[in-house]
Amino acid sequence: MSEQDFSSKNQFTLEREIPLHFNELFFSRTDGRGKIQAGNDVFQRISGYHWQELLGKPHNIVRHPDMPRAVFRLLWDRLRQNKPTGAFVKNRAKDGRYYWVYAIITPIDGGYLSVRMKPSSAFLAIVSKEYADLLAVEHSEALSPPESAERLLQRLAALGFPSYDAFMGASLTAELASRSSHLGRITHPAVVLYGQLMSASKLLLEAAATIADGYQRYRFVPLNLTVQASRLGETGKAISTISNNYEELSGQIRVGLKQFTKATERVSQAIHEGAFLLATSEIQGEIVSLFDRETPVAHFDHAAEAQLLKDQRNRYRRDAVSTVLDVRVRPRIHDNRAMRLVSVMMDAA
């Protein structure tokens, strides 16, 4: 395939977009191999396929060629570790039109559940550009899926997200807030509090990094003092004593700084995970209500699917509460916002 053919086939084009409304959510359930087992009316309508064409088919029936392989590599790596995962995804309908979604994929017994909504935050423009750039690099450098996934993580780190969990927590809460604004709703107070905690944890991480940098600049002071003391002989004994005391104090600072940095990183990770879990439970709760109002179809057990959605919502609400409780009990690395968050989430549950 020539470079021109590749460009015309795979680049982000000005193709037609399927209109999605902010009050629309859709879900699909797959088995462990990614084959579609069920879904809701919105999924069937937006995809443009009849249920007979969807059920039993691999979910990549709606995959768009503009999507870099890195995204799906990360997604499957996480799901195989039983980790819920969120991602911006560009899909393609049967008629060739495209639609962007923010997909939240969670493991369930026997497979996976994907709940999707229309993205509208500032993250979408950033992600679409990053995907286009990464897709071009995948082609030009013939990257393997693991290599491409690593490139994506490196780009996210450069954008200020030290882990994919950090990116998910920030992006999903941003999408939830943006969606609430478009629908004229008030953002869930716990989501707002999580946003404040994420900002606080970012400042804490930056402070730890600044302190670590400052320490590194002076790490050779004891050695320099020792060298000077040796040159001065008897006269340098006092300097040698100072050097030894400095070295002992420096060692204590080094250990304390290492412990502080690790604790800060753990708390930041827990906060981002909790934010993602809470936002996930909110979206899952809404899809439960929407699906309950749909007319059952003959292709799968509507009542069983509704119960599965409710079970997932309850599970992730509990997980979100558990995560923030874990943040709260970590010694000296929490503030009143964490305790307020626990209270708000307990009330919601």
N, C-alpha and C positions, 0 to 999 in steps of 0.2 A: 504494500500500500504506500503510495507516495505521500509526502508531507502535505501536499495540497488536498489529497483525498481525505487524509486523517483530519485535517482542519475543518473541511466542509462537513464531515460526518459527526465529529465529536465536540466541536467548540460550542460554547454557550451561545445560542442563537436567539434571534428575535422571533421565535416561534410563538404560537398562540398559547395563552395560559387559560386553564379552566378556572372560572370564578369560584372561589370558596368563600363562604360567609363565616364570620367570627363565631356565630352561634352554632356552627356545625362541628361536630366531632365524629370521628369514625374509628372503628376498631376492626381488627382481624385477629383470629387465633390460628396458630399453625401447630403441626405436630413437631416432634424433635428434629425432623429433617427439613423443616421450613415449608411444608406443604399446607396449603390453606384448608382449614376445617370449618370455619364459621366467620361471621362478620355482621355488620349492620347495613342498613339501607344506604347510608351515605357512602360507605366504601364501595358498594356495588354500583351505585349511580356514578360516582366520580371516576371510578376505574373504567367505566364504559363496557364492562364485561357482564354477561349474564352469570347467574350463580352456577349454572352447569359448566361454564367455562372457567370458573374460579376454583371451585371446590376440588381438592386433590391436586391442584397445580402448585408448583413452587412459587413462593411469594415474589421471586424476581421477575414474574410475569409483568410487574409494573415498574421494573427498574429502568431508569433513564440512563442512556450512555454518557451523559454529562457527569455522572457520579464517579469520583475516583475510587479505586478499589480499597484504598486505605480505610475509608469509613466503615466498610463492611468487615474488613479484617479486624478492626478494633471492636466492632460490635459483637462479632462472633467470639472473639477471644474473651470478652467480658461475660457474655451469656454462658459460655462453657464453664466459667467460674461462678455461675449462679448470681451474677451481679446485674441489677437493673441498669439499663443504658438508655440515654437520650441522644438524639442526633438530628441535625437538619438533613432532610432528604428531599431530593428532587425526583419525582416519579413521572412516569409517562402512562397516559391512558391508552385505551385500545385504538382510538382515532388519531393518536400521535401528539395530542396536546399534552402539556405538562402542568404539574402543580407541585408547589413546595409544601412540605409539612414539617412540623416538629414531631418526631416519633419518639414515643416512650415505650421501650420493649422490656417486658418483665418475664422472668421464667415462671412457668406454672407446671403442674403435674402433667407430664407427657408432652410438653412443648413450650410455646411462647405466646404471650399476648402483647399486641402492639396497639396502643391508643395514639391517635394523631390529631393535631390541630393546626390551624392556619398560623404560620409565624408572621410577626409584624414588628419585632423589636429591631434595634440598630444592629443586632448580631447578624441578621440575615444578609445584609449587604456585605459585611466582612466575610462571612462564611462562603458566600457564593463566589467571591473573588479568590479566596484561598483554595476552594475546590477547583476552580478553573486553572489556577496556576499549578496546582498539584497534579491535575490530570495531564497537563502538558509535560510536566517533568516525568511522570510515569511513562509516557510515550518516548520522550527524547532520551531518557537514561535507562529505559527498559527495567524499571524498578520492579522487584518482586513485591507481593502484598505486604510482607513484614517490613521491607525497606520503606515502602510508601507510608505505612502506618507510623513508622518511626519519624519520618519527615513531618507528618502531620502533628505529632506530639511536640516536635521541636518548634514548629511554627506557633503552636498554642502557647508554649513556654515563652516564646519571644513576645507574644501578645499579652503576657502577664498571667498565664494560667499554668502553674507548676505541674498540674496533673489533669487527666481527663475528667476526674471527679470535680475538680475546681471549675472547669469549663462547664460541665453539666449543671452544677448548682447555680452558677451565675446566669447561664443562658436560659434555663427553664424558668427560673423565677422572673427574669426579665420578660420572657414571653407571656407568662401568666399575668404580670402587671400590665403589659401592653394590651393584651386581650381584654382584660377587665376594663381598661380605659375605653377601648373601642365599643364595648358593650354597655358602657355607662354604669359599670358596677364599681363597688368599693373593693379594693384588693384585700384579700384575707389578711387580718392583722398579724397572724403568725408568719406569713410570707414577708410582710414588711419588716418584722423583727429579725427574721433570718437575714434579710438584706443588710440590716444594720450590723448584725454579727459578722457577716462576711466582710464588710468594710472594716470593722474593728480588727478582725483577724489579719487582714491584709496589712494594716498599719503595724500590727504586732510583728508580722514576718519581716516587714521592711526595717523596723527598729532592730530586730535581731541581726539582720544582715549588716546594718550600719555598725552595730557594736562589734560584730565579728571582723569587719573590715578594719576598724580602728585597732582592734587587738593585733591583727596581722602586721600592721605597720610598726608595732613596737616589740614584736616577738624576738628580735635579735639584741635587744638592749642588754640582757644579762650576759650574753656572749661578749659583747663589746666591752662591758665593764670588766669582765674577767681578763680580757686581753690587755686592757689598760693597766689593771692591777698587777699583772705579771711583769709588765715593762717597768713598773715603778718599784718593784722589790718590796722592801720593808715599808716604804712609804705608802704602798698601795694596799696594805692590809685592811684599812677601813673601807676602801672601795670594794675589796673582795667580799667583805661581810655584807655590804649593801647589795652586791650582786647576788649572793646566796639568798638573802631575804627576798629580793625581787623575784628570783627564780621560783621560790616556794609560793609566793603570792600569785605569780603569773600562772603557775600550775593549777592553783585553786580557781583562778578566774577561767582558765581554759576548760576545766571540768564543768564548772557552773554554767558557762556559756553554752557548752555542748548540750547539757541537760535542758537548758532553757529553750534552745533552738528546736530540739526534738519534741519537747512538750508543745511548743507553739505550732509546729508542723502537724502534730497529731490532732490538736484542737481545731486547727484550720480545716484539716481533712474531714473531721467529724461534722463541722458546721456545714461544709459544702454538701456532704452526703445527706445530712439531715434536711437541708433546704431542698435538695432534689427529691427526697422521699416524700416530704410534705406536699410539694407541688404535684408530684405524681399521684398522691392520694386524692388531691383536689380534682384533678382532671378525671381520674377513675371514678370519683363520686358523681361527677356530672354525666359521664357516659352511662352510668347505671340508670340515672333518671331518664335520659334520652331513650335508651334501649327499652326501658319498661313501657314507653309510650308507643313503640313501633308495633305494627301488625306482624304477628309471627308468620314466618314463611315455612314451606314444607321441607326445605332442604336440610334443616338441622333442628335440634331441640332448643327452642327459644327459652324455655324456663330454665334449662340447665345452663345455658350461656349466661343468662341474667344472674343466676346464683354465683357462677364463677366470677363475674365482674364484681359482685358485691364482696365476695371473699377476698379478692385482690385488693379492693379499696380498703377493707378493714385491716388487712395484713400490713399494707404500707402506711396506714395511719398509725398503727401500733409501732412499726419500725421507726417512723419519724419521731415519735414521742420518746422511744427508747434511746435513739441517738442523741437527742438534745439533753436527756437526763444524764447520759454519759459525759457530755460536755460540762454539765453543771457540777458534777462531783469531782472533776479534776482539780486538784488543789491549786489555788492561787491563780488559775488561768481561766477565770470567768468573771462576768460582771452581772449587774442587775438585769440586763437585757436577757441573759440566758434564763434567769429564774422567771422573768415575765413571760418568756416564750413557753416554758413548761406549763405555766398556769393557763395561758391562752389555748394551747394545744390540748390540754386535759379537758378544758371546757368544750372544745370542738368535738373531741372523741366521745 
